[in-house]
C-alpha cells in the first residue's frame, strides 16, 4: 500500500513577515526572479530545444469562460505556446461535462478542468472510467458564494449578528431554512457548476460547518457558470457557488450579494488544473511537457501586477469570457466587491496564478478532494487515497518541466493544510518558495496521512462506503 510520507506543517515551516507577501499593487514574491531565470534559459525568446521531440505540435485545448481560463488564453494570445513550438487552437465549451467527454474521446487534446475532474474520471465517478492526469495547477482560489438580494435580506433580518462577522458563516442561512421548514415552505434552491466541482465541495463545506445538510435541507442543482446570473435573476435559484466573473456580474447588476469567497473557506487551495487523458500523456510526453513549460511561463507573467490589466483586456473578449472588462478586473486586480453600491475591498489573493507554488499539483490536496467525494457519497467502494493521488496528480511531470526552465519547485508531494495562519517559506524545494496561509473556515486541520480521522470528524456527511473497508484499503 502506498503511504504518505512525513508532512510539512507549521512547526517545520520557516516563518516570514506578512509584509513580504503580496499587497495590492506590490511586487509579487519571486515572480520577477522567475522571469529573469526563464530569460536566462531562453535569452532569444524561443525555447532552446526547438521542435525536437514534439510528438504533436497542433493541439486543440478546451476551456470554460471563467477568469481562471486565463493561463490557456494568455499563453495563446501572448505567444507562450508558440515559443515552445506548439500550434494551439482554443475551444470554448458550454459545460464541464463537455470538457470531460471531449477529452475522453480525444476531441480535445487537453483542457481547463476542475481540480476534482481528473480524480473523478480516473475513478469512474459520474461517467465511464477514463484514466486522466494533471501535471499543472492553473490557479488557487477564485470562487465565491452569492445569494439573491431577497435571501440576503432574510438572513440579515433573522440573524444580524452573525451576518456582521467576516467571513460570513452559514448560521443565518440555517435559521432561514429552519423557519421555512416550520412554515411548510419548499426548500431553497442553490446551484453549483458540476457534481465533482470544487464549487460543490466548497458550498457543502460552508453549509455543513453551520449544521446544514445540503442533501436534506436545500435543493442543490447543476448550472453551467455563464447561466448562473440569469437563473438568479429569474428566481429559479436563491444562491450559487461559481467562479468569476459570475459573482461580480450579479453584484453589479444589483440582483445578488456575495457572502463569502472560497479563499475564506480554505486559503489557497488548488482550483483548476490542466488535464489530459493518461493515454494522451503516454503517447505525447514531450508535447505534454512543452505545454506545461509554456503554462508555467504564462502564469508567472500573469502574476506580475503590471500585467494584470492586459490579462483582463485579453480574457474579457467575446471569444473568451465575454464579460465587461470593468467586471472582470475587480477580482483580477486584487479587489473584490461583495455588495452593490459598496466599495470593493482589497483581496490580493483572490486570483493566484503562480506565486505560493500555485502551479504545483500537490498530492495532499488531491487526497482532500477524495475525502470530500467520500464524505458526500460519490465514492461508494474503497479506494486507496494516496495511490489514487499519485496516479492522477503528476508531480513528476511538473518537476521535469520546471527543472528545464530553471525555476524552483517543491521536492515533496504532500503538506498539511489548515495549520498556517501567516505566510511561510517552503524549505523543501530546490530553492525556498514563499507560501501563503492555508486555514479552513471552521478551524479544522487536514493531514493527508490520516484521511480516515478527517472523515470521522464531520458531523454532517452522506457516507455510502464501508468505513472499515476504506480504512483497511488506506493502511
N, C-alpha and C positions, 0 to 999 in steps of 0.2 A: 504493500500500500504506500502511496505517496504521502509524505509528511511535510508539513510546513515548517521551515527552519525557524530558529530564534528570530524574533521580530524586533524591529526598531520601535522604540517608544520614547516617551518624553524624558526618561532618565538617560538614554543614550544619545539623545539629540543635543547638539550644541546650540544654545540659545543665541539669538541675535536681536538687537534692538528693533522694535516695531518700526521705528522711523527709517530703517534701512530697506523696508519693503515699499512697494508701490503706493504713492499718493497720487491723487488725480493730477495729471499733467506732469508728473515727475518722471525721471528716467527709470525704466524697468530694469530690475536687478538682473545682471548677467546678459541681457539681450544684446547690448552694444558689443560686448566682448565676443559673444557668439558670432555676430555678423562679421566681425573682424577676422575671427578664426576661419569662417567659411570663405571669405575673400582670399585669405592666405592660401587655402587649399586650392581654390579655383580663381586665381587672380585675373584671368582673362574674361571671366564672367560666363564661362561654359564649363560643364562638368569634364574633368580631366580624362575620364575613361572613354569619352565619346560614345559611340553607339555599340561598342564591343560588348557582346553578351546579352543584349536586349532581345529577348525572345519574341516580344510582341509590342512593337512601337506604337501602333494605332489602337487606342483604347476608348471604350465607352463607359463613363462613370456616372452613376445616378446620385441625385440629391433631392431633398425636400426643401421647399422655400422657407427656411428659417435662418436667422442671423448666423447660426453656427455651421451653416454650409460654407461659410466664408473661406476656409482653407482651400477647398477644391476650386471655388470660383476665382479667388485671387491667384492661385497657382496657375490657372489657365490664362487669366487676363494679364498678369504681370510677367509671364514668360518663364516661370519656375519649372513647369513641366517641360517646356521646350529645351531649357538649359540641360535637362537630364535626358534628352533625346527621345522624348515622349510626345506623341501627337494625340491629344486628348479631346474628345467630344463629350460635353456635359449634357445629361438628360434630366430635365426637371420632371419629377414624378409626383403623382397625386396623393400617394399614401405610402405608409411604411410597409403595408402588405405588398404593394407593387415592387418596392425595393427588394424585399425578401425574395419574392418569387422570381424576379428577373435575374437576380444574382444566382439563384438556384438553378435556373435553366440555361444560364450563360448568355442571356440577352444583354446583361451588363457585366463588365469585367470586374467591377468593384463598386462600392457605394458608401456614402454617408449613412451611418447606421446608429441606432440607439445602442447604448453600451450593452444592454441585455440581449440584443438580437443575435449576435454570433453564438452566444451561450445557448439560447433557446433553440436556435436552428440545429445546433450540434446535438442537442438532446431530443429533438423532435417535439418540442412544446408548441402546440398550435398549428403545426404544419408537418409535412413529410420531413423526416430526419435527413439533414444535409450538413456534413462537417464543414464548419465555417470558422475562419480565423481572423484575428486582427493583430497587426503589429504597430498600430499607431492610434493614440487617443487624440481626437480632434480638438477637444476643449474641456474645460472644467466649468461647472455651474451653468447659468444661462436660462433657467426656467423660473416660473412663478405661479402662484395660485391666485386667481382673480374671481370675484363674485359679482353678481348683479348689484346695482345700487340699492334695489329693494331689499335684498338679503342682507346687505351690509347695514342698512338702517335698522333692520330687525335685530341683528347681532348687537349693534350699539345700544339699542333700547333695552334688551334683555340682560346685558352684562357689560355695562360701560367700563367697569374697572379693568376687566381682562383685555378689553379692546384698546386700552391705553398703553399696555405693555408691549415692548418690542423685544424680540419678534412676537407677533400676534399668534397665540395658540388657537386651537380649535375649541376652547372651552365655551365661548359664546355660541358657536355653532351647535355644540352638543345641547345646550339649553333650548335653542330654537327647535332642534329635532325632537327633543323630549316634549316640548309644548305642542308640536304638531301631532305627535303620536297621541297625546292625551285628548286632543281635539278631533281625532279621527281623520286627519288630513293625509293626503298622498305624500309619500316621501319626496324629498328634494332630489333633483337630478343633477349630477355632476358629470363632467366629461374629462377624459384623458385621451391620448393620441394612439395608443396601441397596448394590447394586454401585457406585453413584456417590456413596456417602456419605462424609462427612468421616471417619467411623469406619474405613471400608475403607482409605482412603489413610493414615490415622494408624497403623493396625495394621501395614500393609505397610511403611511408612516405618520404624517402630520395629524390626520384624523384620529388614528388609533392611540396616539400619545395623550389624547384627551378623553379616551374611552368610547369613541365612536367606532362601531363595527361597519366598515364600508360595504360589506356584503349583506348586511341586515338592515342598517339604519338609513341608508340612502340608495338611490338608483345610480349606478355607475356605468356609463356608456363610452363607446369609442367614436371620436370625431376627428377627421384629419385637421392638422393645425390651422390652415388658412380658413377653415369653416367655423372656427370657434366663435369669433366675434358675431357673425350673422346669427348663429344659433342662440347666443346670449341675448342679443337684441330682440329676437323673435319670441323669447320666453320659453324656448324648448329646453333650456338648461338654466340652472341658477348659479353655476360656477364651473371652473375648469382649471386644470393644470396644463400649461403649454410653454413652449419656448418663445423667445422674442422673434418678431415684434408684436405678437398677437395679444400680449397683455397690454403693452403700450397703446395699441390701437383702440382697445376697449376703454382705457382710461381717457385718452384724448378725445374719443367720441362722446364721453360723458355717460356711458352706459354701464360702467363697471369700476370696481376699485380693487387694486391688488392688495392682498393681505400679507403675503409672505413670499420670499424668494426661496429657491432651493439652496442657495448659499446659506440662508438662515436655518434650513432644515438639516443640512450637512455641509459644512465648509469644504469647498474644493474637492468635490467628487468628480470622477470621470462622467461626462455627459454623453458625448457622441464619439464614435470610433470610425475608422475606415476599415471596412470589412470586405473580404473576398472568400470565395469557396476554397476549401482545402485542396480540391482538385486543381483549381486555377493556380493557387500558390505553389503547388508541387511542380506544375508544368512551366511556370514563369518566375522562377526565383529571382533572377536578375532584374526583370521588369518590376517585380514587386518591391525590391529593394530600391530601385530608382524612384519609384512613386513615393516611397517613404522619405527618401532623401529630399525630394522636391517639396514634400509637405512639411518637413521639419524646417527647411529654409523659409518657406512661406509663413509658417506660424511664428517664427522668430521675427520676421519682418513686420507682421501684423501687430505684434505686441509692443512695437515701438510707438509711444504716444503720438509722435508726429505723423504717423502713417494711418492712424485710425479713421480720420475723416475721408481719406482716399478709399479705405475699405468700405466705409458707409456709402460713398458715391457709387462704388462698383456694385455692391450686392443689392442696393435698393432698386436697381434697374428692373424693368418689366421682365426680362429674361430670367431673372433670378428670384429675389424675394418679392419684388413688385409691391413695395410699400414706400410711402413718403420718406425722404431722407431725414426729415426732422423727427420722424418717429423712430427710425432705425438708429439714429445717432445717440438717442438717450442712453441706452444700456451700453452701446459700443464705445462710448467716450467716457465711461466711468461715472455715470449718474443713473438714477432710477426714479421714476415718478410713480408714486403709489395711488394718487387720487387726482381727479380733475381739479384744475384751478389751484393746486398746491405746488410749491416749488419742487423741482427734482432734488433728490438727496444724493450726496456723494456715495458711490458704491463702486470703488475701483476694481473690485474682484468679481463683479457680476459676470463678465466675459473674460476668461483667462485662456489664451490660446497657446502659450509656450512656457512662460515662467512657472516656477514651482514644479518642474519636471512634468508639465501638463501633458506632454506627448507620449510619456512612458506608459505602457499598458500594464499597470500594477495588477499582479495576480491576486493580491489580497482584496482589492476592490471587486474583482470578478467573483471571489468567494462570497462577498457581501451580497452581490446581486443574486447569487444562487440561494443564499439563505432566505431572501425575500420571495423567490419563486416557490420555495418550500413552504414558507410561512403562509402564503396565500393560496396554497393548494394547487399550484401549477406543476410542481414536481410530485408525482404520486408513487414512484418507485425509487428505491435507494440509489444514490449516485455518490461517487467519491468527489467531494467538492474540490480538493486540491488538484487531483489528477485532471478533472474537467477544466479547471482554470489554466493548468499548464498546457493542455492541448489547444485551447482556444486563444488565450492571451499570450501572443508570441513575443515575449521579451527578447528572445534571442535574435529575431529578425530586426527589431528596433535597434538593438545594440550594434549589430553589424552595420546598419545604415548610419547611425550616429558616429561610430568609430571612423567610418570613411570620410565623414565631414569634419572630424577632429573636434567634436563638441563633447562636453561632459555628459555622462549618463549613469544612472544607478547601477550598482553592482549586486544589488539584492532585488528579489522579486516581491517581497512581502513586507508590509509595515502595519503596525496597529493603527486604528482610527479612533477618534474621539478623545485623544489623550493630550492634545496640544492646543492651548488657547492663544498662543502667541506664535509669531514667526520663529522659524528654527532652521538649522542647517543640516542637510543630509550629508553626513560624512562618508557613508558607504556608497561612494561614487568615484568615478575616475578623477574628478575634481569636485570639491564641495559645491553643493547646489542649494541655493536659498529656497526655502519651502514656506507655505502658508499654514494657517490654523486648520484644524480638521475636526472641530467639535460638532456633535449632534445636538439638535434642538432640545431633546429630553435628557441630555447629560449622560447617555449611555456610552460605553466604550465597546469597541469591536476588536477581538483578537482572532485573526483568521485561522490560527491553530486550534481554536476551540469553538467551532461553529455550532456544536450541539448545545453548549452552555448558553450561547447567544440566543438560539431558537427557543430554548426553555424559558428564557427570561421575559417573554412577551405575554401580557395578559390577554391581548386581543390578537387572534390569529385564526386561520382556517386550514390547519394542517390536515392533509389527506394521506399522509405517509406513515408507515410503521416506524416510530421513532427509535425503537430498539434496533431494528434492521438498519436504519440510517446510521445510528451510532456505530454499529459493527462495521459498516462499509467505510466509515471515516476514522477507524483506528489508525 
